[in-house]
Amino acid sequence: MTDPDLAVVRAENITKTYPMPGGPVHALRGITIAVERGTLLAVAGPSGCGKSTLLYLLGGVDRPTAGSVFLLGARTDRLGDAALARIRLHHVGLVFQRFFLLPTLTAEENVAVPMMEAGVPPPERRRRARAALERVGLADRAHHRPGQLSGGEMQRVAIARAVATQPALLLADEPTGELDETTGRQIGRLLQDLSRDGLAVVLVTHNPELASLADRQVRMRDGMIV
C-alpha cells in the first residue's frame, strides 16, 4: 500500500472538465493516487478513459479543474505558470509515444536540450548527457542524428533526455506505441530498471504485457479508477 506522505507525487480527488459546445466533457472524475520513489506504476485502460489526462496533471503539464496535486511536497495546482514550469523542468521527465527529437542534432545534443534550459553549465551538460546515453545503452550512438537511429534507439534517446535532468518523477505516455513487440519489451524493462534506481515512474499503456512489468497497476474507465 502506498504511503501518501512518502509519495513523490500524489493527487487528491482531482477532476478535469473541458467545456464543449455540446456540454462539458468530464475527463477525470475524483481520482486519488500516490506514487513513491522507486515505484513503477502502470495506468491502463481503453482510449479516451482519461489516463493521459491523469499523467499530465501529475506532471504539472495541465491543472485540475478541482482537487489538489502535490509534487515533492509542493502543491502544483496552485503555482503560477513560471513556478510550475520550473518544477517541470527540474523534477519531471516526460517520454511520449512519438520521440520528438530534433533531427539536426546528435543524440548527445538532443539529450542536452532540457539541461540548457535548466541552466546546467556546458561541461556538466556533456557529462550528464553521456552518462544518460550510457545508462540507456547508447553510448556508441552519441554522435548519430535521429535519422541514423532505429525507432527503439530514438525512444531510448528520448528516455535519456528525460532522465538527464535528474528528475524525481518520470512520466511515459504510451512509450512503446510506435515500436515492435521486441523493442517495446526492451523499453519496458528499461523503465523498470530506472524505477529500481529510485525514480518514481508512471507509465500509461494499453499493452497488458508492458503493464505487467509494473510494481502496481491501476485501470481506468470513464475518467475513474476501477
Phi and psi in degrees as a GROMACS rama.xvg file:
@    title "Ramachandran Plot"
@    xaxis  label "Phi"
@    yaxis  label "Psi"
@TYPE xy
-74.2076  133.657  THR-2
-89.8782  113.236  ASP-3
-61.0102  -25.1143  PRO-4
-71.9742  -18.5041  ASP-5
-102.7  4.42406  LEU-6
-74.8994  142.126  ALA-7
-68.9563  -44.084  VAL-8
-135.77  141.928  VAL-9
-147.023  146.005  ARG-10
-121.812  139.303  ALA-11
-124.232  109.971  GLU-12
53.067  47.1605  ASN-13
-84.5754  142.111  ILE-14
-125.824  156.48  THR-15
-140.81  120.324  LYS-16
-124.948  131.603  THR-17
-108.615  122.117  TYR-18
-71.3257  131.08  PRO-19
-132.32  155.853  MET-20
-55.1944  -34.816  PRO-21
-87.6503  5.42739  GLY-22
122.479  161.272  GLY-23
-65.6412  143.685  PRO-24
-106.324  121.345  VAL-25
-95.1817  95.6245  HIS-26
-75.4327  -36.3358  ALA-27
-131.235  142.427  LEU-28
-131.214  80.9914  ARG-29
70.3846  57.6821  GLY-30
-96.6199  134.89  ILE-31
-123.267  127.462  THR-32
-158.45  151.403  ILE-33
-143.155  146.773  ALA-34
-132.116  124.059  VAL-35
-89.0259  161.321  GLU-36
-59.0854  142.011  ARG-37
78.1706  17.0776  GLY-38
-119.973  135.221  THR-39
-104.697  115.131  LEU-40
-108.786  127.09  LEU-41
-102.276  130.408  ALA-42
-110.446  114.74  VAL-43
-116.862  165.229  ALA-44
148.977  166.934  GLY-45
-69.4006  163.457  PRO-46
-58.2328  138.984  SER-47
83.16  7.03706  GLY-48
-84.2707  -10.5088  CYS-49
107.662  4.38616  GLY-50
-67.7198  -39.3979  LYS-51
-69.4951  -36.44  SER-52
-58.9814  -44.8898  THR-53
-58.6993  -44.5846  LEU-54
-57.5641  -46.449  LEU-55
-72.2639  -28.459  TYR-56
-71.0427  -38.8043  LEU-57
-62.7756  -36.1552  LEU-58
-89.0253  1.92691  GLY-59
74.5754  14.9949  GLY-60
-74.1155  -30.4841  VAL-61
-137.845  169.745  ASP-62
-116.854  147.088  ARG-63
-72.9172  155.272  PRO-64
-69.9974  -37.6231  THR-65
-149.851  163.181  ALA-66
93.7494  -178.014  GLY-67
-134.214  149.203  SER-68
-127.741  130.115  VAL-69
-119.269  128.125  PHE-70
-122.69  117.11  LEU-71
51.9353  37.6121  LEU-72
87.8733  -13.4019  GLY-73
-90.1766  134.337  ALA-74
-82.2983  98.2277  ARG-75
-72.7789  -26.9617  THR-76
-70.003  -10.9185  ASP-77
-104.014  -1.64805  ARG-78
-78.2672  151.305  LEU-79
-70.8921  168.799  GLY-80
-59.4068  -43.1975  ASP-81
-66.4739  -44.0752  ALA-82
-66.0205  -38.5416  ALA-83
-65.7934  -39.3433  LEU-84
-63.0511  -38.8863  ALA-85
-65.1161  -42.2271  ARG-86
-58.4209  -47.773  ILE-87
-61.2561  -44.8671  ARG-88
-62.8393  -38.7911  LEU-89
-96.4727  -22.5797  HIS-90
-125.557  -4.71949  HIS-91
-127.235  129.556  VAL-92
-107.977  137.968  GLY-93
-121.228  133.938  LEU-94
-128.758  132.495  VAL-95
-116.127  170.383  PHE-96
-61.7042  -44.3979  GLN-97
-94.4849  148.45  ARG-98
-81.7719  -27.8053  PHE-99
54.6628  43.4146  PHE-100
-89.2594  147.131  LEU-101
-80.134  119.125  LEU-102
-66.3484  -23.0104  PRO-103
-88.5365  -6.27879  THR-104
-102.386  151.124  LEU-105
-72.5104  170.126  THR-106
-57.1581  -45.6763  ALA-107
-62.6765  -41.5472  GLU-108
-66.8601  -38.5919  GLU-109
-61.7947  -42.5447  ASN-110
-63.505  -31.986  VAL-111
-77.8572  -16.6094  ALA-112
-54.9781  -53.2224  VAL-113
-65.67  -27.2989  PRO-114
-70.1294  -32.3153  MET-115
-61.2183  -45.6156  MET-116
-63.8533  -31.0384  GLU-117
-82.8687  -3.00071  ALA-118
79.8918  20.8635  GLY-119
-71.6211  130.271  VAL-120
-60.2488  149.189  PRO-121
-51.9205  -46.4072  PRO-122
-60.7658  -38.9432  PRO-123
-70.7022  -35.6727  GLU-124
-58.9537  -47.4993  ARG-125
-63.0029  -42.7393  ARG-126
-62.0027  -46.9896  ARG-127
-67.8211  -39.427  ARG-128
-62.124  -44.6288  ALA-129
-65.5271  -40.4689  ARG-130
-64.8185  -39.5754  ALA-131
-66.73  -41.0435  ALA-132
-66.0094  -37.5001  LEU-133
-64.97  -38.3051  GLU-134
-61.6166  -34.8844  ARG-135
-95.4496  9.05996  VAL-136
80.5815  27.0173  GLY-137
-126.454  29.018  LEU-138
-57.6475  -33.0779  ALA-139
-82.8007  0.731293  ASP-140
-113.471  13.5812  ARG-141
-56.535  -33.8106  ALA-142
-104.528  13.9867  HIS-143
-90.1543  144.908  HIS-144
-89.431  161.076  ARG-145
-52.272  -36.7992  PRO-146
-64.6862  -13.9696  GLY-147
-100.389  6.42  GLN-148
-115.154  153.715  LEU-149
-76.7557  170.591  SER-150
-59.4463  -44.1465  GLY-151
-63.8152  -39.2836  GLY-152
-66.1827  -40.3198  GLU-153
-62.6664  -38.8372  MET-154
-67.5354  -35.377  GLN-155
-66.9965  -36.8094  ARG-156
-62.1117  -41.8344  VAL-157
-62.5924  -37.7421  ALA-158
-68.1039  -41.5834  ILE-159
-59.1112  -42.5723  ALA-160
-60.4444  -40.1772  ARG-161
-68.862  -31.4741  ALA-162
-98.7015  -10.2139  VAL-163
-66.039  -25.7068  ALA-164
-78.5383  0.666424  THR-165
59.9973  54.0951  GLN-166
-74.5661  165.997  PRO-167
-90.6278  -24.8917  ALA-168
-127.719  129.044  LEU-169
-116.858  124.696  LEU-170
-114.295  126.864  LEU-171
-124.662  116.26  ALA-172
-102.986  102.784  ASP-173
48.6286  54.1044  GLU-174
-68.917  -12.7568  PRO-175
-110.146  9.05164  THR-176
-63.0706  -25.4523  GLY-177
-100.211  6.8217  GLU-178
-116.005  157.126  LEU-179
-72.9109  169.519  ASP-180
-60.302  -45.5353  GLU-181
-65.5879  -45.7381  THR-182
-65.8627  -38.7292  THR-183
-60.4157  -39.1466  GLY-184
-63.8647  -38.4613  ARG-185
-63.8726  -41.8584  GLN-186
-64.6565  -40.8977  ILE-187
-60.1219  -42.0425  GLY-188
-68.4984  -33.4195  ARG-189
-64.1417  -44.2745  LEU-190
-62.5868  -38.0685  LEU-191
-61.8736  -44.5852  GLN-192
-63.2035  -40.3139  ASP-193
-64.4627  -37.787  LEU-194
-66.6563  -38.1046  SER-195
-67.9807  -21.8972  ARG-196
-79.2471  -4.87984  ASP-197
120.79  -6.50078  GLY-198
-75.0193  148.368  LEU-199
-88.0783  120.951  ALA-200
-120.506  128.457  VAL-201
-116.659  122.392  VAL-202
-115.645  122.035  LEU-203
-96.6459  126.234  VAL-204
-156.103  152.769  THR-205
-106.203  6.38104  HIS-206
-93.8738  110.438  ASN-207
-60.4402  -36.2294  PRO-208
-65.1711  -42.318  GLU-209
-65.088  -43.5314  LEU-210
-62.1381  -29.4893  ALA-211
-68.0589  -15.0399  SER-212
-78.1083  -12.7684  LEU-213
-76.7894  156.156  ALA-214
-72.5367  -34.6299  ASP-215
-137.444  149.202  ARG-216
-128.727  139.851  GLN-217
-126.669  149.41  VAL-218
-118.59  138.118  ARG-219
-114.411  150.696  MET-220
-153.685  130.12  ARG-221
54.5643  41.2803  ASP-222
78.4224  9.73877  GLY-223
-129.557  154.857  MET-224
-83.5664  125.027  ILE-225
